[in-house]
Amino acid sequence: MTLYSGRPIPEGIVATSPFAEPQHANPHLRWHPLRGEWVTYAAFRQNRTYQPPPQYNPLAPTRDPDHPTEMPAGDYEIAVFDNRFPSLALDAHEPPTLTVPTAPANGKCEVVVFTQDPQTALSRLPLTRIELLLEVWGDRTRRMGGQHHIQYVLPFENRGAEVGVTLHHPHGQIYAYPFVPPVPARQLAQEREYFLQHGTNLLTDMARAESDDGKRVVFEDEHAIAFVPACARYPYEVWVMPTAPCQDFASLAPAQRKSLACALKTVLLKFDCLWERPFPYLMTWYQAPTDGADHPETQLHCQFYPPYRTRDRLKYLAGTELGAGMFAMDVLPETTAYELQQVDVRLEAAA
């Protein structure tokens, strides 16, 4: 476990766990010949903790040493620890022999607990905490990506039962993969081709075009922007990024980090205010691969995938999306962007 804070952390804090023995997780990969991609298998995840009552929240700080949780008591702001039910594990070994190629799922899965308060949400945390979270993601990327077989590090947050959350305490996860997964790999290929043709960064050029157009922008300042992309595949899909080229969390300058925290909190507050209830989403952060090479073609950015289609109906992937991979949208990006633009939110003064 690693603890993070914007102030000195007292000595003597001891990592706790409600489990006496390690999980001995041993996930494995199976190759999908038709799709040309790996699928990870971790059947033991069926036994993971599922929506426990508040008094058994494993992400709340330990109050009774005889009944520890995953979180120690003490003065700290963010905690990171190894997922006890991982889809990827550094010591995975001896995959089964099957009719398709298999391999050990040698990666890493971490849990990032944003706060000790189980009743709050990322949208309600102070800007200084969100800035710290951006630094934490950078530190974890450096640590995990520094291992030779890790090729890509992906931080994300699932929020809400509608997207499959099993624990409601504010937290996210980080997956470190032994390969570049299909979605970022495809994005990187597009970015690389654009960079070779134009000598500029695709996403920063898109952000500049959105800024000039203005119809779909929901936040913008000197260093960061948030907008509903003109090509959005989900209602209320929003992208958040620095306006200047920045390939990963480690490359963020302090001013960029401050602006990115403001952009992120603005989007989250607009989501919650628009719906007048906790807004479910998947928030995924994309960055450069951890292969040690320079990647001027790619841009650190976040993509929000909310499931809602209208105020009363949920949007789930169906025939054309799952079967063909072509998304069908029933609402224009300009419409959802306008709704978000009309939501007035106030941020506290940045430190």
N, C-alpha and C positions, 0 to 999 in steps of 0.2 A: 504494500500500500504506500502511496505517495500523497502527502498533504500539501496544499498550496494556500497561501494567504497573502494579502497585501500588507500585513503587519507581522512582526516576529511570532513564530509558533512556539509555544512553551515546550520545554523539554519534558520527557517522561510520558508522552502520549504513546500508548501501546496499541498496535493493530489487534482488532478482535475479529471473531468469526463465530457464527452460530453453529458451525459444523466442526466436529472434532477431527475428522479425517479428510484428506484431500479427495477430490472427485475422481482422479485418475482418468481424466477425459482423454479419449483417443479417437477423435473424428477422422474421417478419411474422405478423399476426393474420388469421384467417378467421372470419367470423360463422356460427354454427350456427343456422339459422332455426327448427328445431324445438325446440331447447333454450333459445333466446334467450340465448346466451352466446358469448364469444370463445374460440377455440382458437389457441394459438401454435404456430408451425412453425419449427423450427431444425434442418434436416437435417444440418448440419455437426456436430452433437453426436454423430453416429455415430462420429466420429473422436477422441472424447475418451479420455483415459487410462483403461484398464480393469484394475483389480486387478493392478497391477504387482508384481514381486517386491520384497522389502524394500530391496534395494540401489538400486532405482530409484524410491523413494518421493518424489513431487514435493512433498509437504508436510513432509518432514523438513528441518531446517536445512542449508544448503549447507556441505559440508565441503571440497570441491575447487572453487576458483574457476573452473577450466577446465570443470567439469561442474556448473553451477548448478542448483538446484531453484527452486521458487516462493518459498522461505523463506530469508531471509538468516541468517547466523550472528550471534549477539549476545545480550545479556541483555535479554529481554523475555518477556512471558507469553502474550499473545494477539495474533494478526495477522489483519488483514482485507485482502483484495485482490479486485479484479474477477475474476469468473469468466471464464476464457478461452473457455469454451464456453457462452455465456449463452442462455437462452430469451427474454430481454428485453434490449434494448440502447438506451441513450439516443439514439444516432445512427442507429438503424434508419430505413430510407428506401425509397421506391419499391417498395411491395408489388406483387405481380402483379395483373393484372386477370383476374378469374374470374367464374363464374356466381353466386357469393355475394359479399357485401361483404368487402373486405379493408382492412387498415390497417397502418402500421408498428407493430412491437411495441416501442414506446418506453417502456422501463422499465429496471430495473437488477438485476443478479444479482451478489451478492458471496459469497465464501467466507470463513468465520470459522474459523480454526485455533485450537483451544482450548488447545493445549500443544505444546511441542517434542518431547515424548516419544511416539513412535509405538506404544509397548507398553501405554499406559494407556487409560483411558476416562473419560468425563465423570463417571461414578459414583465414580471413585477420586480425582478432583481435590479439593484442599482447599476448604473452604467459602469461604475468601477468594477463590479463583480463580472459583468459581461466582458470588459476589457481583460480582466484576469483570465477568464475562460478562454479567450482567444490566445493568450500567452500559454495557457495549459495545453491547448491543442497543438501549439507549435512545439512545446517541449516534448510532448508524447510522440509527435511525429519524428522528431530528431532521435529520440531514444529507440523507438521501435524500428524506424527506417534505417538506423545505423547498423542493424543486424543484416548480414550479407544476403540472406535469402528472402528478406522482406522487400517487395517491389512497390507496394502502394499502401498508403494509410488514409482511411476514410472515417472522419468523425461524423456522427449523425445523432439526431434525436427523434424518437417516435413519441408523439403526444396524443393521448386519448385512446379509449378502448376501441374506437372505430378503426384504428390502424394497428391494433393488436398489442397494445401496451399491457404488460403483466404486472407492473409496479407503478403506482401513480406518483410516488415521490419524485420531485423534479430531478431528472438525470438523463444522461445520454450514453452513447457507447462509441467505442473506437474499434474498427476492424483493421488489422494489418495483414495484408494478403501476400502470398508467395508469388503472385503474378498480378498484372494490371487487370482488374475485372472488366467484363464486357462493356458496361456503360461508359466508364471513364476512358477505356481503350478506344471506343468509337469516337468519343469527343476529342480525344487527343489526336486521332488520325485526321479529323476535320480541321482542327486547329493547326496541325503541322502543315497540311496542304495549303491552307490559307496563308500561313506565314511564308512558305516558299514562294507563293505567287505574288504576295503583296509586301512582304517584308515588315508587316505590322501584326499586332495581336488581334485575333478575331473578336474576342469578347470585349476588349477595350474599344474597338471600333464600333461594335454593336451598342455599347453603353453610350458612346458619344452620339451615335445616331438617335438613340432613344432620348437623350438629353435635348438634342436639337428639336426633335419632334414634340416632346413634352406630354403627349396624350396619355402615355402609360406609366409615367414616372410617379412613384409614391414617396420617394425621399431622395434628396440630393444635397450635398454640400461640396466643399472643396476637394474632399478626398474619397468620398464613397457615394454610391448610388444604389437605389432599389427600384425595380420596375417590373411590371408585368410584360414579359416578352411578347412581341407581335406574333410569335409562333407558339404561344403557350398551348400545351396539351391538356392541362388541367384547369378548371375554373379556379381563380384566385392564385394561380401559380405565380410566384414572385422570385426574381433573382436578385441577390445582394452581392456586391463586389466593390473592391477599390476601383477608382476611376483610372489610376495609372497602372502600368504593368506591374504585376506582383505574382510570382509563380507559386508561392506557398506561404504558410503561416510564419515561418522563420524570416521571410523577406519583408514582413510588415514593418514600416516605420512607426514610431509612437503616434504621430498625427494620424496616420492611416488607421491604426488600431482604434483610436478614439472615435473617428468618424464611422468606422465599421460597426462599433458597438451602438452608436446612435442610430444607424440605419437598421440594424437588426432589431433593436428594441422598438423602434417606430413601427416596423412591419408587424411585429408580434402584438403590439397594443392595438393596431388597426384591426387585425384579425379578431381579437377578443371583443373590441368595442362594436365592430360591425355585426357580430353574431349575438352579443349580449349573453354569452355563455362561453365556457372554455372551448377553444377552437382546435379541433384535431388536425394534425399535420405530420408529415415526414419532412424533416429538415436535414439536408445532406450537403456536406462541404467537399468540394472537389479541389485538388491541388496537383502539383507536379509529382511524377513518380519519384521514388526514393532510390534511384539508380546511380546517384552521384553525378549525373550529367546536368548541364544547364538546359533549361526548358523555356526559352523566351517566348515560345509559341503559345504557352498555356497561361491561364489566369486563375488565381485563387478566387473561388466564388461559391455561393450558397444557392441551392435551389429548394424552394418550398413546394411540396406536393400535397395540398389539402384535398380531402375526398369529396367535399361538398359540391353539388351542382347548382342547387337553388337553396333558398332559405329552409326548405322543408324536406328536401330529398338528397339522398347520398349518391355520389358518383363512384361506382365501382368499375373496374376494368371488365369488359365483356367480350363478345365475339370478335369484333374487328381488332380490338386492342390486344387481347391475349392470343387469339388465333392467327391474326395476320401481322400484328405489330404496327398497325396503322391506327392512330388515335382519331376518334371522332368527337368533335366539340360541339356542344349545343348552345354555347354562349360566346360572344366575341371577347377577346382580351381587352378591347377598349371599354367594354361595358363593366367588366369586373374592376379594371383599373380605376374607372370613374367612381365606382362605389367606394373603393379604398381611399381615393383622393378626398372624398367628402367627409371622411372620418377624421375629426380633429383630435389630435393627441398632444400632450405636453410632456416633454422630457425634463428631468431635473437638470440643473446646471452641471455641465461636465467639470470634473475636477481638474 
